[in-house]
Amino acid sequence: MLHRELVPARKKNSRRLMVMLHGLGDSIEGYRWLPEALDLPWLNFLLVNAPDEYFGGYSWFDYPDNVAPGILRSRQLLFDLLDDLQANDFPADQITLGGFSQGCLITIDVGLRYPHRLAGLSASAAGFLKLKICSRSFHPSPDNNACSPRMAISMP
């Protein structure tokens, strides 16, 4: 389970949620300023720590070695987190997933693969992205052909 902290919206009963994923070596501490700075009274914020300790902070996956096992583990942990949020009255279509650096890469990976459509993705400062155009969408439709193709992270 990922360590996380909810910063509730000032507007009561808001179901809108921004889940923030930090970069390599950072933690939720690096995003404590964000809710106040954005000043969006209708938006809840969930600050999330990556699973692995990394020089006083945390990491979503091992870098620069074999990134695949960590990405796969972090993806599943975040899928579980998103499922838990839905079970606790935060609908997927009201959740925006955001991240910086390593958190950006995980945001894109999870956002394109999660089986429920999210409200949006906010990803910035990815150091590297090996992208390819996929022939099929990641949209969770039964026939998997409901949307035009999207880009996805190419895994080794």
C-alpha positions in Angstrom: 0.0 0.0 0.0 1.2 3.5 -0.9 1.5 6.2 1.8 -0.8 9.0 0.9 -2.4 12.1 2.4 -5.7 13.6 1.5 -6.0 17.4 1.4 -9.8 17.9 1.4 -11.5 20.5 -0.8 -12.9 23.6 0.9 -16.1 23.0 -1.0 -18.0 20.3 1.0 -19.0 17.1 -0.8 -16.7 17.7 -3.8 -15.8 14.4 -5.5 -13.2 16.1 -7.8 -9.7 14.8 -7.0 -6.1 15.5 -8.1 -3.7 12.6 -7.4 -0.2 13.9 -7.4 2.9 11.7 -8.0 6.3 13.2 -7.2 9.6 12.8 -9.0 12.7 10.7 -8.2 14.0 11.3 -4.7 11.1 13.5 -3.7 8.0 12.8 -1.5 4.6 14.2 -0.7 6.5 17.0 1.1 7.4 18.4 -2.3 3.7 19.0 -3.1 2.3 20.3 0.2 2.3 23.8 -1.3 0.2 22.9 -4.4 -3.4 22.9 -3.0 -2.9 26.4 -1.5 -1.1 27.7 -4.6 -3.8 26.5 -7.0 -6.5 27.8 -4.8 -9.3 25.6 -6.3 -11.9 25.3 -3.5 -13.8 22.5 -5.4 -10.7 20.2 -5.8 -9.5 17.6 -3.3 -5.8 16.6 -3.5 -4.2 13.3 -2.8 -0.5 13.4 -2.3 1.2 10.0 -2.8 4.6 8.6 -1.9 6.3 6.2 -4.3 6.9 2.7 -2.9 10.7 2.6 -2.7 13.0 4.6 -0.5 15.7 6.5 -2.4 18.3 8.7 -0.7 15.9 10.3 1.8 13.0 10.4 -0.6 11.2 7.8 -2.8 11.3 6.2 -6.2 8.6 4.7 -8.5 11.1 2.4 -10.2 14.8 1.6 -10.3 16.7 4.0 -12.4 18.8 3.6 -14.6 18.9 -0.2 -14.3 16.0 -2.4 -15.3 13.0 -0.1 -15.0 10.3 -2.6 -16.0 9.8 -4.5 -12.7 9.3 -1.2 -10.8 7.0 0.3 -13.4 4.9 -2.9 -13.3 4.7 -2.9 -9.5 4.0 0.8 -9.3 1.3 0.5 -11.9 -0.5 -2.2 -9.9 -0.2 -0.2 -6.7 -1.7 2.8 -8.4 -4.4 0.7 -10.0 -5.3 -0.6 -6.5 -5.2 3.0 -5.2 -7.6 4.2 -7.9 -9.9 1.3 -7.3 -9.9 2.1 -3.6 -10.7 5.8 -4.4 -13.7 4.7 -6.5 -14.9 2.5 -3.7 -14.8 5.5 -1.5 -16.9 7.8 -3.6 -14.3 9.4 -5.9 -15.5 8.3 -9.4 -12.8 7.7 -12.0 -14.2 10.4 -14.3 -13.6 13.0 -11.5 -10.0 11.9 -10.8 -7.1 13.7 -12.5 -3.7 12.0 -12.2 -0.7 14.3 -12.2 3.1 13.8 -11.9 6.5 15.3 -12.3 9.6 13.6 -13.7 9.4 9.9 -12.6 5.9 10.6 -11.5 5.2 12.0 -15.0 6.2 8.7 -16.6 4.1 6.7 -14.1 1.1 9.1 -14.7 1.2 8.5 -18.4 1.7 4.7 -18.0 -1.2 4.3 -15.5 -3.4 6.9 -17.1 -3.3 5.1 -20.5 -3.7 1.6 -19.0 -6.2 2.0 -16.2 -9.4 0.2 -17.2 -11.6 3.2 -16.3 -11.4 6.6 -18.0 -10.0 9.2 -15.7 -10.9 12.9 -15.9 -7.4 13.8 -17.1 -3.7 13.5 -16.9 -1.3 16.3 -16.0 2.3 15.2 -16.7 5.4 17.5 -16.8 9.1 17.2 -17.1 9.6 13.6 -18.2 13.3 13.1 -18.6 12.8 10.5 -21.3 9.8 8.9 -23.0 10.1 6.1 -25.4 6.8 6.4 -27.1 5.2 4.4 -29.9 1.9 4.7 -31.6 -0.3 1.8 -30.6 -2.6 0.2 -33.0 -5.3 -0.2 -30.4 -6.7 2.1 -27.7 -6.4 1.6 -24.0 -10.0 2.7 -23.6 -11.8 0.1 -21.4 -14.5 -0.6 -23.9 -15.6 -4.3 -24.3 -14.4 -4.5 -27.9 -11.3 -2.2 -27.2 -12.0 -0.3 -30.5 -14.1 2.5 -29.2 -11.5 5.3 -29.5 -8.7 6.3 -31.8 -5.2 5.0 -31.0 -3.3 6.7 -28.3 0.4 6.8 -27.4 1.9 4.5 -24.7 5.2 4.0 -23.0 7.1 1.2 -24.7 8.3 -1.3 -22.2 11.5 -3.2 -22.7 
